[in-house]
Structure formats: C-alpha cells, structure tokens
Amino acid sequence: MDNRTINSRLAKRLNMNTKETSSITEQLVSVIKDSLSDLDKVAIPGFGTFDPVKEDEYIDIIDGHKVLMPPSISVKFNPGTQLKKNTRRI
C-alpha cells in the first residue's frame, strides 16, 4: 500500500478530505522521525515498536584506503501481538 492509498482510506474513515489526512500523516511521520533521531523508542499500541539502534563511527577499508564512516541510526521494528495475530490470518 502506498502513501496515496493510506491517505484516501484514512480520509474515508475519518470523513475528511485527503489534504487534511495527508497533513496528519506527514506530521505523524515527522514526530516519529524526531523521536527516533533522539534515540527514543516509539511504541504504537496494537501495531508495534520502533527501536532506534545507534552505530558508532568506524574505520572501513574501501579500495585499499582507510575511510572513517560516520555514526548512524538504524531502526528496528518489532510488531505488536495484535498485528502478529492479524497477519497470521492472512
């Protein structure tokens, strides 16, 4: 499912137009990104948990040259029990 489909389904359920729901989803994603970049865990009951994983800088060898790789943050998603139950039926 793409972003457009999510927004149109959300608009239909909330009885709103797609511009309003698009703004809501953009703001939700922004809040989640900000929280994860601050290394805060984001839990959405019934859906799952987003866990930020910080990787420190390290030295890598690329084409025979040492390169300092910058620190990074990756995200691990752990589905909630309700989501797991619903996907098992599919």
Buried (B, 14 or more C-beta within 10 A) or exposed (E): EEEEEEBBEBBEEEEBEBEEBBEBBEEEEEEBEEBBEEEEEBEEEEEBBBBBEEEEEEEEEEEEEEEEEEEEEEEEEEEBEEBEEEEEEE
